[in-house]
Amino acid sequence: MKISTSQLVAWDDPLSSAITSNGRNYLDPLSEQAPTESSEREKSLLPLEQQAHEQLAPINVQDKRVVNAATDINQLAPFKYPWAWEFFLNANKNHWTPLDINMAQDVNDYHHKLTTEERHVYENVLAYLTTSDILAMRNIGLAVMEKMTAPELQIYQARQVYEEALHTWTYQHCIETLGLDQSEIYNRYRVIPEIHGKITMANQRLSSVLRPDIDLHNRDDLEQFVHSYLFFAAVFEGCWFYNGFSPIFALQRRGLMKGTGEQLQYIMRDEVMHCAFGLRVVRQLLSEESLSLDPTRVNDMWEEAEAAEQAYARFLLSEPILGYSAEDHIGQFRFIANRRAKQLHLAEPFPGAENRLPWLDEQASMRKEKNFFETRVTEYQAGAALSW
């Protein structure tokens, strides 16, 4: 079979295929050479190609917006939000999987060293987290990312979706490694009111912006979206996750469940970045769209979140474990909530709240000292130094 030169594509110069054997350049609307009879198909397409070519104007970076932009969502650079690209680069310096951590001691600790109260805490922390990270993944992937109209924002959020999936794998790995009843653990959020209450609150916020008719050009819908995003950044990831790891860290600092504790240290660093990014996007949205957060809605958010956290803490720690109590958990939630409010330049929701866990920030940081013969050396970074 003979192939004409007009059918060949030069892979090192694919645009050359637009130049046919008769010499007409269909990328050049000014070309005046008339097509031959053999190019009637190209002739019928020419007006469309010319029209498309004439409409492709260079993008002005200042036309980019967090939402509701009319620019090409596929054009990454120039950046309007270089800080978002830095989040993405920083996140990609961090790589780990749950298989990197030795869980042998945890198996022994859980079955032979933990008290009944400590096993209750451990199991229910995992029961809450397994559902929460899937919910967080759905929020970013379905409710937030698809509404962003600047690709540098979407790219970091794509990484965030992956990280939430990785966190879910981590909890499942812990549950499976310890031989826990997976069906029973995964269903606790449906049958334990104190866990179900937190999940229900988050689902309601998510559902409010997953409506098929939501229109961010509409002021009311846009405000609903911002308040929903604020909840997930400041409360769900910024407080509930941050605070949610603390009971396991309390065990870890006593030398118990060290493998699980190390896995949560890795997750904590991801979640701190998720929170910081979300709060930065909220601030950008408020500025770009000339919005103001409704103080009543924000105050109600904090009060509802604190009430749910109180109920959860009193269920989780109805009997305190050594070095950690329900009062510590609730007090620390209030302290962290004030920190998140300050980051948004908002009034503290719980004035006077004290740092009940002064060891938490240090405990949450990865220790670099490792026994080479006990565990793989992982400093939660790959290829570059990561400063926090």
TIZA-133691 format. One line per field, with one value per residue (C-alpha): y, z, x. Coordinates in nm, 3 decimals. Example, Ala and Ser with C-alpha at 12.3 -4.5 7.8 and 13.67 -1.06 7.14 Angstrom:
% TIZA-133691
v	-0.450;-0.106 .
w	0.780;0.714 .
u	1.230;1.367 .
***
This chain:
% TIZA-133691
v	0.000;0.336;0.614;0.969;1.225;1.408;1.107;1.101;1.263;1.371;1.289;1.527;1.804;1.719;2.063;1.979;1.743;2.051;2.119;1.898;1.763;2.055;2.294;2.453;2.537;2.505;2.666;2.982;3.150;3.396;3.129;3.197;2.887;2.725;2.364;2.093;1.860;1.601;1.832;1.904;1.769;2.008;2.289;2.218;2.237;2.547;2.810;2.635;2.615;2.976;3.080;2.882;3.021;3.376;3.322;3.194;3.506;3.497;3.461;3.753;3.609;3.879;3.733;3.416;3.376;3.115;3.059;3.202;3.287;3.295;3.201;2.868;2.624;2.413;2.679;2.641;2.927;3.211;3.165;3.406;3.203;3.096;3.001;2.723;2.582;2.592;2.385;2.128;2.119;2.091;1.811;1.614;1.624;1.407;1.047;0.751;0.453;0.260;-0.032;0.173;0.143;-0.165;-0.261;-0.572;-0.402;-0.264;-0.616;-0.721;-0.399;-0.417;-0.781;-0.796;-0.449;-0.212;-0.187;-0.225;0.155;0.204;-0.047;0.136;0.465;0.314;0.135;0.430;0.679;0.455;0.409;0.785;0.849;0.580;0.751;1.105;1.080;0.935;1.227;1.470;1.308;1.347;1.709;1.810;1.589;1.651;1.976;2.195;2.100;2.105;2.461;2.597;2.790;2.825;2.506;2.570;2.538;2.223;2.056;2.082;1.963;1.661;1.577;1.631;1.382;1.126;1.196;1.149;0.813;0.725;0.813;0.587;0.305;0.372;0.327;0.016;-0.119;-0.067;-0.234;-0.529;-0.574;-0.595;-0.845;-0.626;-0.698;-0.466;-0.471;-0.386;-0.107;0.052;0.051;0.221;0.564;0.446;0.300;0.515;0.849;1.044;0.945;0.970;1.326;1.455;1.273;1.400;1.760;1.728;1.551;1.833;2.093;1.883;1.823;2.196;2.257;1.934;2.048;2.013;2.358;2.546;2.857;3.040;3.347;3.368;3.557;3.334;3.015;3.160;3.250;2.899;2.754;2.972;2.882;2.513;2.533;2.723;2.444;2.174;2.371;2.521;2.266;1.930;1.919;2.204;2.095;1.759;1.579;1.762;1.692;1.347;1.203;1.318;1.009;0.786;1.024;0.997;0.620;0.662;0.890;0.615;0.368;0.201;0.161;0.330;0.215;0.360;0.677;0.716;0.667;0.941;1.168;1.136;1.203;1.501;1.677;1.628;1.758;2.068;2.152;2.082;2.317;2.590;2.566;2.575;2.881;3.053;2.984;3.117;3.440;3.470;3.415;3.674;3.927;3.850;3.830;4.120;3.887;3.901;3.599;3.615;3.642;3.464;3.172;3.146;3.154;2.890;2.675;2.685;2.618;2.321;2.179;2.216;2.049;1.755;1.730;1.736;1.446;1.251;1.312;1.202;0.881;0.815;0.891;0.814;0.653;0.853;0.678;0.750;1.101;1.188;1.273;1.407;1.747;1.750;1.665;1.930;2.198;2.128;2.157;2.505;2.606;2.488;2.651;2.985;2.927;2.865;3.174;3.389;3.257;3.398;3.723;3.636;3.674;3.383;3.158;3.040;3.329;3.218;2.855;2.709;2.471;2.151;1.941;2.136;1.819;1.782;1.999;1.823;1.480;1.550;1.624;1.333;1.216;1.170;0.937;0.579;0.244;0.112;-0.247;-0.179;0.029;0.171;0.520;0.758;1.129;1.202;1.362;1.253;1.419;1.753;1.905;1.998;2.266;2.320 .
w	0.000;-0.101;0.157;0.030;0.203;0.314;0.536;0.718;1.056;1.160;1.533;1.605;1.427;1.447;1.321;0.986;0.920;0.873;0.550;0.278;-0.034;-0.237;-0.013;0.156;0.520;0.716;1.022;0.818;0.748;0.515;0.274;-0.062;-0.261;-0.377;-0.276;-0.536;-0.595;-0.376;-0.074;-0.068;0.286;0.409;0.227;0.412;0.744;0.664;0.784;1.124;1.159;1.064;1.306;1.592;1.515;1.523;1.862;2.043;2.213;2.472;2.831;3.067;3.401;3.584;3.441;3.647;3.948;4.218;4.087;3.804;3.576;3.199;3.118;2.983;3.275;3.093;3.088;3.400;3.370;3.415;3.774;3.941;4.261;4.294;4.657;4.536;4.314;4.612;4.811;4.531;4.513;4.891;4.903;4.644;4.862;5.102;5.010;5.227;5.243;5.547;5.442;5.534;5.908;6.119;6.298;6.479;6.820;6.776;6.732;7.061;7.239;7.133;7.230;7.544;7.685;7.627;7.894;7.806;7.815;7.588;7.333;7.339;7.261;6.990;6.808;6.809;6.694;6.390;6.347;6.324;6.104;5.845;5.753;5.793;5.540;5.275;5.340;5.311;4.982;4.844;4.957;4.773;4.469;4.413;4.584;4.570;4.299;4.009;4.098;4.089;3.770;3.820;3.739;3.997;4.262;4.107;4.083;4.456;4.527;4.303;4.526;4.829;4.697;4.664;5.018;5.165;4.987;5.126;5.479;5.436;5.330;5.642;5.880;5.694;5.716;6.094;6.134;5.915;6.072;6.423;6.310;6.405;6.271;5.970;5.920;6.284;6.298;5.970;6.074;6.409;6.259;6.171;6.513;6.765;6.798;6.910;6.598;6.373;6.493;6.363;6.031;5.988;6.043;5.778;5.534;5.567;5.482;5.187;5.055;5.062;4.787;4.591;4.462;4.080;4.053;4.255;4.071;4.208;4.007;4.243;4.556;4.798;4.647;4.653;5.020;5.095;4.915;5.108;5.444;5.355;5.248;5.569;5.776;5.609;5.624;5.973;6.163;5.987;5.893;6.105;6.439;6.427;6.248;6.436;6.767;6.660;6.651;7.004;7.193;6.982;7.035;7.410;7.380;7.156;7.399;7.660;7.422;7.313;6.957;6.821;6.463;6.451;6.616;6.350;6.072;6.224;6.244;5.869;5.822;6.057;5.831;5.532;5.722;5.845;5.481;5.378;5.647;5.558;5.188;5.256;5.479;5.216;4.948;5.175;5.230;4.854;4.780;5.032;4.874;4.507;4.547;4.797;5.046;5.422;5.643;5.831;6.201;6.314;6.077;6.180;6.551;6.498;6.316;6.608;6.865;6.673;6.614;6.981;7.096;6.862;6.983;7.346;7.290;7.101;7.371;7.654;7.467;7.368;7.713;7.950;8.147;8.105;8.001;8.157;8.055;7.860;7.949;7.793;7.950;7.781;7.446;7.468;7.598;7.319;7.058;7.187;7.186;6.827;6.717;6.842;6.642;6.322;6.380;6.420;6.089;5.929;6.127;6.305;6.670;6.893;6.941;7.283;7.455;7.722;7.606;7.724;7.559;7.740;7.551;7.536;7.416;7.111;6.860;6.940;6.942;6.606;6.450;6.295;6.490;6.267;6.504;6.395;6.492;6.157;6.257;6.375;6.101;5.760;5.780;5.658;5.721;5.530;5.235;4.905;4.718;4.898;5.243;5.386;5.650;5.865 .
u	0.000;0.141;0.112;0.120;0.338;0.025;-0.062;0.270;0.321;0.669;0.668;0.955;0.763;0.390;0.283;0.442;0.151;-0.065;0.128;-0.018;0.147;0.016;0.206;-0.093;-0.029;-0.350;-0.194;-0.149;-0.485;-0.308;-0.195;-0.361;-0.269;-0.591;-0.648;-0.657;-0.951;-0.784;-0.807;-1.180;-1.205;-0.936;-1.111;-1.436;-1.253;-1.052;-1.302;-1.329;-0.952;-0.912;-1.181;-1.027;-0.684;-0.809;-0.977;-0.665;-0.537;-0.257;-0.375;-0.331;-0.220;-0.415;-0.736;-0.689;-0.916;-0.970;-1.324;-1.534;-1.240;-1.289;-0.929;-0.805;-0.802;-0.542;-0.269;-0.058;0.190;0.249;0.135;-0.097;-0.077;0.289;0.224;-0.009;0.267;0.504;0.253;0.256;0.637;0.665;0.408;0.605;0.914;0.716;0.663;0.578;0.347;0.220;0.438;0.747;0.675;0.736;0.413;0.542;0.558;0.206;0.066;0.226;0.126;-0.237;-0.288;-0.071;0.001;-0.292;-0.558;-0.925;-0.962;-0.660;-0.791;-1.123;-0.945;-0.726;-1.009;-1.247;-0.986;-0.931;-1.306;-1.351;-1.047;-1.125;-1.450;-1.321;-1.039;-1.267;-1.502;-1.211;-1.108;-1.461;-1.477;-1.160;-1.214;-1.584;-1.681;-1.371;-1.124;-1.370;-1.473;-1.119;-1.037;-0.660;-0.465;-0.193;-0.466;-0.609;-0.271;-0.203;-0.556;-0.500;-0.205;-0.427;-0.684;-0.405;-0.285;-0.632;-0.652;-0.308;-0.424;-0.728;-0.494;-0.287;-0.579;-0.691;-0.336;-0.332;-0.673;-0.574;-0.230;-0.377;-0.640;-0.935;-1.284;-1.289;-1.664;-1.726;-1.466;-1.574;-1.940;-1.890;-1.949;-2.300;-2.389;-2.199;-2.382;-2.075;-1.879;-2.183;-2.249;-1.916;-1.951;-2.307;-2.202;-1.930;-2.165;-2.416;-2.151;-2.036;-2.388;-2.461;-2.202;-2.246;-2.584;-2.601;-2.756;-2.493;-2.375;-2.073;-2.167;-2.462;-2.361;-2.551;-2.409;-2.057;-2.089;-2.217;-1.916;-1.670;-1.825;-1.818;-1.454;-1.376;-1.529;-1.322;-0.998;-1.027;-1.237;-1.235;-0.867;-0.733;-0.881;-1.058;-0.774;-0.500;-0.671;-0.785;-0.434;-0.352;-0.479;-0.252;0.040;-0.028;0.023;0.327;0.509;0.474;0.638;0.311;0.173;0.483;0.427;0.077;0.204;0.472;0.220;0.002;0.306;0.339;-0.031;-0.017;0.232;0.005;-0.296;-0.113;-0.037;-0.398;-0.522;-0.272;-0.358;-0.732;-0.707;-0.491;-0.753;-1.028;-0.835;-0.775;-1.143;-1.254;-1.019;-1.094;-1.469;-1.497;-1.666;-1.685;-1.741;-2.070;-1.968;-2.286;-2.229;-1.864;-1.952;-2.222;-1.966;-1.725;-1.997;-2.137;-1.790;-1.697;-2.021;-1.957;-1.597;-1.708;-1.950;-1.682;-1.418;-1.647;-1.731;-1.371;-1.229;-1.513;-1.233;-0.911;-0.594;-0.259;-0.152;-0.467;-0.827;-1.147;-1.075;-0.732;-0.892;-1.164;-0.929;-0.683;-0.957;-1.039;-0.673;-0.621;-0.948;-0.816;-0.498;-0.695;-0.910;-0.598;-0.466;-0.782;-0.759;-1.083;-1.177;-1.084;-1.388;-1.269;-1.088;-0.846;-0.820;-0.490;-0.249;-0.341;-0.087;0.240;0.412;0.187;0.374;0.701;0.538;0.379;0.717;0.902;1.203;1.506;1.689;1.623;1.765;1.883;1.812;1.456;1.301;1.357;1.505;1.236;1.261;0.941;1.107;1.251;1.529;1.529;1.536;1.201;1.174;0.866 .
***
